[in-house]
Amino acid sequence: MSSQRQSQDSSLSHLLAHAAREMQEERGASDTMDSVVRLASDIVAGAEHSAISLVHGHDRIDTAAASDEVSRRVDELQYEFGEGPCLDAIRTADQVHSRDIATDPRWHGWGARVSDELGIRSMLCFRLFTNEETHGALNLYSSKRDGFDDEDVENGLGLAAHAAIAVTAAFEIEQLKAGLANRDVIGQAKGILMERFDLDPGRAFAVLARVSQQSHSKLHDVSVELVATRRLPGTQDDA
């Protein structure tokens, strides 16, 4: 391995280590994704703009983080046209590279529109995944034709791998916190019912479940209202 190549590898290692530490320090999924797009141009030299597209449910996709309005608009046009490198990366390929979107036959309508309206000529997209679970795509854009070289592709793969792990972990932490908060407020509601109506824990929970079903409300929402008002939703009785 040449000294130049070793120097490049060392530089990339330091950049990725710095990126990993910075992403780890972010407090939530949204902040983590903002950090990824902020770091993209430092790690992938050809990237002038960057964004993360996120999958919600089975078919709803939106831009969860973007370096600027250009990248956000490029993504919006992909969703509007129903085609583009980002959507292919999410649906069918781990990595999608277009050297010239203006002439790329894979997305003729979208590519010509983006090139004319926004001046974007090449694009590099990576599927974000952990344990084969798809979360979305990291999208990198350049105003230059053939704006990404082989080193950019390699560095982008490294960034995407770190980003996928960091974003997944952030979402899992948020879900855990939400679950703990839900259990806490349900526990408070059960405690109120147990004290006021001399119920055991099982019967108190059954009351909450019955009111939830009858009022077509979530159990959490019924519990929040009971804790806040000391009144069971849909009843005239004080708890």
LOFIRO-221657 format. One record per residue (C-alpha): x, y negated, z negated. Coordinates in steps of 0.2 Angstrom, whole numbers. Layout:
<pt X="X" Y="Y" Z="Z"/>
...
//
This chain:
<pt X="0" Y="0" Z="0"/>
<pt X="7" Y="-17" Z="5"/>
<pt X="11" Y="-30" Z="-8"/>
<pt X="-2" Y="-42" Z="1"/>
<pt X="-16" Y="-28" Z="-1"/>
<pt X="-11" Y="-25" Z="-19"/>
<pt X="-13" Y="-43" Z="-22"/>
<pt X="-30" Y="-44" Z="-14"/>
<pt X="-36" Y="-29" Z="-24"/>
<pt X="-30" Y="-36" Z="-40"/>
<pt X="-38" Y="-53" Z="-36"/>
<pt X="-55" Y="-44" Z="-32"/>
<pt X="-53" Y="-34" Z="-48"/>
<pt X="-51" Y="-50" Z="-58"/>
<pt X="-66" Y="-58" Z="-49"/>
<pt X="-77" Y="-43" Z="-52"/>
<pt X="-72" Y="-41" Z="-71"/>
<pt X="-76" Y="-60" Z="-73"/>
<pt X="-92" Y="-58" Z="-64"/>
<pt X="-97" Y="-43" Z="-75"/>
<pt X="-93" Y="-52" Z="-91"/>
<pt X="-103" Y="-67" Z="-85"/>
<pt X="-118" Y="-57" Z="-81"/>
<pt X="-117" Y="-48" Z="-97"/>
<pt X="-117" Y="-64" Z="-106"/>
<pt X="-134" Y="-69" Z="-98"/>
<pt X="-149" Y="-68" Z="-109"/>
<pt X="-162" Y="-62" Z="-97"/>
<pt X="-165" Y="-54" Z="-80"/>
<pt X="-169" Y="-71" Z="-72"/>
<pt X="-153" Y="-79" Z="-79"/>
<pt X="-143" Y="-63" Z="-74"/>
<pt X="-149" Y="-64" Z="-56"/>
<pt X="-145" Y="-83" Z="-55"/>
<pt X="-128" Y="-79" Z="-61"/>
<pt X="-126" Y="-66" Z="-47"/>
<pt X="-130" Y="-78" Z="-33"/>
<pt X="-119" Y="-91" Z="-41"/>
<pt X="-104" Y="-79" Z="-41"/>
<pt X="-107" Y="-72" Z="-23"/>
<pt X="-98" Y="-85" Z="-14"/>
<pt X="-83" Y="-83" Z="-25"/>
<pt X="-82" Y="-64" Z="-22"/>
<pt X="-88" Y="-63" Z="-4"/>
<pt X="-78" Y="-77" Z="6"/>
<pt X="-90" Y="-77" Z="21"/>
<pt X="-105" Y="-80" Z="10"/>
<pt X="-111" Y="-98" Z="11"/>
<pt X="-129" Y="-95" Z="4"/>
<pt X="-135" Y="-80" Z="-6"/>
<pt X="-152" Y="-74" Z="-14"/>
<pt X="-159" Y="-59" Z="-22"/>
<pt X="-176" Y="-52" Z="-16"/>
<pt X="-185" Y="-42" Z="-29"/>
<pt X="-198" Y="-28" Z="-27"/>
<pt X="-214" Y="-29" Z="-38"/>
<pt X="-225" Y="-14" Z="-38"/>
<pt X="-226" Y="-4" Z="-21"/>
<pt X="-226" Y="-18" Z="-8"/>
<pt X="-225" Y="-36" Z="-15"/>
<pt X="-207" Y="-44" Z="-13"/>
<pt X="-202" Y="-61" Z="-17"/>
<pt X="-186" Y="-71" Z="-20"/>
<pt X="-181" Y="-70" Z="-38"/>
<pt X="-165" Y="-80" Z="-37"/>
<pt X="-157" Y="-91" Z="-23"/>
<pt X="-142" Y="-102" Z="-22"/>
<pt X="-151" Y="-115" Z="-12"/>
<pt X="-167" Y="-119" Z="-2"/>
<pt X="-159" Y="-112" Z="14"/>
<pt X="-157" Y="-95" Z="7"/>
<pt X="-175" Y="-96" Z="0"/>
<pt X="-182" Y="-101" Z="17"/>
<pt X="-173" Y="-87" Z="26"/>
<pt X="-181" Y="-74" Z="14"/>
<pt X="-198" Y="-82" Z="16"/>
<pt X="-197" Y="-80" Z="34"/>
<pt X="-193" Y="-62" Z="33"/>
<pt X="-208" Y="-59" Z="22"/>
<pt X="-219" Y="-69" Z="34"/>
<pt X="-212" Y="-60" Z="49"/>
<pt X="-212" Y="-43" Z="40"/>
<pt X="-194" Y="-40" Z="47"/>
<pt X="-176" Y="-44" Z="44"/>
<pt X="-160" Y="-37" Z="36"/>
<pt X="-166" Y="-39" Z="18"/>
<pt X="-182" Y="-29" Z="21"/>
<pt X="-172" Y="-15" Z="30"/>
<pt X="-160" Y="-15" Z="15"/>
<pt X="-174" Y="-12" Z="3"/>
<pt X="-184" Y="0" Z="14"/>
<pt X="-172" Y="11" Z="24"/>
<pt X="-153" Y="7" Z="22"/>
<pt X="-141" Y="4" Z="8"/>
<pt X="-132" Y="-9" Z="18"/>
<pt X="-137" Y="-20" Z="33"/>
<pt X="-125" Y="-31" Z="43"/>
<pt X="-130" Y="-42" Z="57"/>
<pt X="-116" Y="-51" Z="66"/>
<pt X="-127" Y="-62" Z="76"/>
<pt X="-145" Y="-63" Z="70"/>
<pt X="-150" Y="-74" Z="85"/>
<pt X="-147" Y="-60" Z="97"/>
<pt X="-149" Y="-45" Z="86"/>
<pt X="-163" Y="-34" Z="95"/>
<pt X="-168" Y="-27" Z="78"/>
<pt X="-177" Y="-43" Z="72"/>
<pt X="-179" Y="-53" Z="88"/>
<pt X="-193" Y="-65" Z="82"/>
<pt X="-187" Y="-68" Z="65"/>
<pt X="-168" Y="-70" Z="70"/>
<pt X="-172" Y="-83" Z="83"/>
<pt X="-183" Y="-93" Z="72"/>
<pt X="-170" Y="-93" Z="58"/>
<pt X="-155" Y="-97" Z="69"/>
<pt X="-165" Y="-112" Z="77"/>
<pt X="-173" Y="-118" Z="61"/>
<pt X="-159" Y="-115" Z="48"/>
<pt X="-143" Y="-113" Z="58"/>
<pt X="-140" Y="-96" Z="50"/>
<pt X="-131" Y="-84" Z="62"/>
<pt X="-125" Y="-69" Z="52"/>
<pt X="-131" Y="-59" Z="37"/>
<pt X="-125" Y="-46" Z="25"/>
<pt X="-138" Y="-37" Z="14"/>
<pt X="-136" Y="-24" Z="0"/>
<pt X="-149" Y="-13" Z="-8"/>
<pt X="-148" Y="-15" Z="-27"/>
<pt X="-151" Y="1" Z="-36"/>
<pt X="-147" Y="11" Z="-51"/>
<pt X="-150" Y="30" Z="-52"/>
<pt X="-159" Y="29" Z="-35"/>
<pt X="-172" Y="17" Z="-41"/>
<pt X="-174" Y="3" Z="-29"/>
<pt X="-175" Y="-15" Z="-36"/>
<pt X="-173" Y="-26" Z="-21"/>
<pt X="-158" Y="-33" Z="-11"/>
<pt X="-143" Y="-45" Z="-13"/>
<pt X="-144" Y="-56" Z="3"/>
<pt X="-128" Y="-65" Z="9"/>
<pt X="-129" Y="-78" Z="24"/>
<pt X="-117" Y="-87" Z="35"/>
<pt X="-119" Y="-101" Z="48"/>
<pt X="-105" Y="-93" Z="58"/>
<pt X="-107" Y="-79" Z="71"/>
<pt X="-98" Y="-64" Z="64"/>
<pt X="-96" Y="-73" Z="48"/>
<pt X="-92" Y="-57" Z="37"/>
<pt X="-77" Y="-46" Z="40"/>
<pt X="-73" Y="-29" Z="33"/>
<pt X="-66" Y="-36" Z="17"/>
<pt X="-82" Y="-46" Z="14"/>
<pt X="-92" Y="-30" Z="16"/>
<pt X="-81" Y="-21" Z="3"/>
<pt X="-82" Y="-35" Z="-9"/>
<pt X="-100" Y="-37" Z="-7"/>
<pt X="-103" Y="-18" Z="-11"/>
<pt X="-93" Y="-21" Z="-27"/>
<pt X="-103" Y="-36" Z="-32"/>
<pt X="-120" Y="-27" Z="-28"/>
<pt X="-115" Y="-12" Z="-39"/>
<pt X="-111" Y="-23" Z="-53"/>
<pt X="-127" Y="-34" Z="-50"/>
<pt X="-138" Y="-19" Z="-50"/>
<pt X="-132" Y="-12" Z="-66"/>
<pt X="-133" Y="-29" Z="-75"/>
<pt X="-150" Y="-33" Z="-68"/>
<pt X="-157" Y="-16" Z="-72"/>
<pt X="-150" Y="-18" Z="-90"/>
<pt X="-158" Y="-35" Z="-92"/>
<pt X="-175" Y="-29" Z="-87"/>
<pt X="-174" Y="-14" Z="-98"/>
<pt X="-170" Y="-26" Z="-113"/>
<pt X="-184" Y="-37" Z="-109"/>
<pt X="-196" Y="-23" Z="-108"/>
<pt X="-190" Y="-16" Z="-125"/>
<pt X="-192" Y="-33" Z="-133"/>
<pt X="-210" Y="-34" Z="-126"/>
<pt X="-214" Y="-17" Z="-132"/>
<pt X="-207" Y="-21" Z="-149"/>
<pt X="-217" Y="-38" Z="-149"/>
<pt X="-233" Y="-28" Z="-144"/>
<pt X="-231" Y="-15" Z="-158"/>
<pt X="-228" Y="-29" Z="-171"/>
<pt X="-244" Y="-39" Z="-167"/>
<pt X="-254" Y="-23" Z="-166"/>
<pt X="-247" Y="-18" Z="-183"/>
<pt X="-252" Y="-35" Z="-190"/>
<pt X="-269" Y="-33" Z="-183"/>
<pt X="-271" Y="-15" Z="-191"/>
<pt X="-265" Y="-22" Z="-207"/>
<pt X="-279" Y="-35" Z="-207"/>
<pt X="-292" Y="-22" Z="-204"/>
<pt X="-285" Y="-11" Z="-217"/>
<pt X="-286" Y="-24" Z="-230"/>
<pt X="-302" Y="-32" Z="-226"/>
<pt X="-312" Y="-16" Z="-222"/>
<pt X="-303" Y="-3" Z="-233"/>
<pt X="-298" Y="7" Z="-218"/>
<pt X="-284" Y="19" Z="-216"/>
<pt X="-271" Y="16" Z="-202"/>
<pt X="-279" Y="28" Z="-190"/>
<pt X="-297" Y="21" Z="-192"/>
<pt X="-290" Y="3" Z="-190"/>
<pt X="-282" Y="8" Z="-174"/>
<pt X="-298" Y="16" Z="-168"/>
<pt X="-307" Y="0" Z="-171"/>
<pt X="-295" Y="-10" Z="-161"/>
<pt X="-296" Y="3" Z="-147"/>
<pt X="-315" Y="2" Z="-147"/>
<pt X="-316" Y="-17" Z="-146"/>
<pt X="-302" Y="-17" Z="-132"/>
<pt X="-313" Y="-5" Z="-122"/>
<pt X="-330" Y="-14" Z="-125"/>
<pt X="-323" Y="-31" Z="-121"/>
<pt X="-312" Y="-25" Z="-106"/>
<pt X="-297" Y="-33" Z="-114"/>
<pt X="-280" Y="-26" Z="-117"/>
<pt X="-276" Y="-19" Z="-134"/>
<pt X="-262" Y="-32" Z="-136"/>
<pt X="-274" Y="-46" Z="-132"/>
<pt X="-287" Y="-40" Z="-144"/>
<pt X="-273" Y="-39" Z="-158"/>
<pt X="-267" Y="-57" Z="-154"/>
<pt X="-284" Y="-64" Z="-155"/>
<pt X="-287" Y="-55" Z="-172"/>
<pt X="-271" Y="-61" Z="-179"/>
<pt X="-274" Y="-79" Z="-174"/>
<pt X="-292" Y="-81" Z="-178"/>
<pt X="-295" Y="-67" Z="-191"/>
<pt X="-311" Y="-63" Z="-181"/>
<pt X="-313" Y="-48" Z="-170"/>
<pt X="-316" Y="-53" Z="-152"/>
<pt X="-334" Y="-51" Z="-146"/>
<pt X="-341" Y="-50" Z="-164"/>
<pt X="-348" Y="-62" Z="-177"/>
<pt X="-338" Y="-54" Z="-191"/>
<pt X="-323" Y="-61" Z="-200"/>
<pt X="-310" Y="-48" Z="-202"/>
//
